[in-house]
Amino acid sequence: MKEKVRSSAKGGVLPGFEDFTVYSDVRYLPVGCHPAYLSEGFVGVCTGGSAVLDIFSVRRRVSKDDLVVVIPHMFAVLSEKSDDFAMLFFKTSYTLFMDVLSGMCRPTLDFFFYMRQHYVFTLVESEVERFRNFVHALACKAGSETGHIRRESVILLLRVFYWDIFVQFKKEAVRGGIRYGHKEELVYKFLNLVTEHYSTNREVSFYADKLCISPKYLTMVVHDVTGKSAKECIVEHTLLEIKSLAFFASQSLLSRFFRKHTGMSPSQYREQAHL
């Protein structure tokens, strides 16, 4: 695997590799002020200030000594961030995250729904210190080992961390605290497919075929769960991804960029979703 050489810790980034890196600068968080599906997950402790984090429709305020655990493919936005907001955190790719989970359990939809609700935990001082030591151990392994050994070392350490969360999830499941139906499961699979294929496939029929259902039924189910049509979800995700590619100082700059890549303005593109 090709190594990415990172800057020193003074720059807010510790040594890492393609699927994993430790940071102390919130500018590197994979979640921003625009709602988007996250291709990476992150875990960190707030070391100062505060911010409001939304995962789908679940809003949490993150304050000092709060632990935040966000897995990949969550729909997230970070808002109301204070000027002194700070975190010590690490990011994991979707591939690495699934490799971590696969050695512990078979990932299921109910675990995904559990993590939508339970992603902020308040720690006591001793727990914060243990987390700092844990992150330091991860950074040492990510920076000192080489190749396959380095990646496996990080995976083994991450399994220790996620195992505690998985145990809490199983306890909640036994109590019957996690509920979802067939429609929610279908929408979850649809949104994951959109995240994976939106750049090359933007027709509802493509996703309906992947799910072995009719486009009409997919649109109905998505609307029942989200309040939007399947086409609107695809369009909105495409718009959000384009916005996240670069910073636009004005709406006119975004419109020109969007027209260049799609042949139409954002408003025209949205209108197509209602045809």
Sequence and secondary structure as in RCSB ss.txt:
>XXXX:A:sequence
MKEKVRSSAKGGVLPGFEDFTVYSDVRYLPVGCHPAYLSEGFVGVCTGGSAVLDIFSVRRRVSKDDLVVVIPHMF
AVLSEKSDDFAMLFFKTSYTLFMDVLSGMCRPTLDFFFYMRQHYVFTLVESEVERFRNFVHALACKAGSETGHIR
RESVILLLRVFYWDIFVQFKKEAVRGGIRYGHKEELVYKFLNLVTEHYSTNREVSFYADKLCISPKYLTMVVHDV
TGKSAKECIVEHTLLEIKSLAFFASQSLLSRFFRKHTGMSPSQYREQAHL
>XXXX:A:secstr
        GGGTB   BTTEEEES GGG S  SS EE SEEEEEEEEESEEEEEETTEEEEEETTEEEEE TT E
EEEES  TT EEEEEEEEHHHHHHHHHTT    HHHHHHHHH  EEE  HHHHHHHHHHHHHHHHHHHHS HHHH
HHHHHHHHHHHHHHHHHHHHHHHHTT     HHHHHHHHHHHHHHHHTTT   HHHHHHHHTS HHHHHHHHHHH
HSS HHHHHHHHHHHHHHHHS  SSHHHHHHHHHHHHSS HHHHHHHTT 
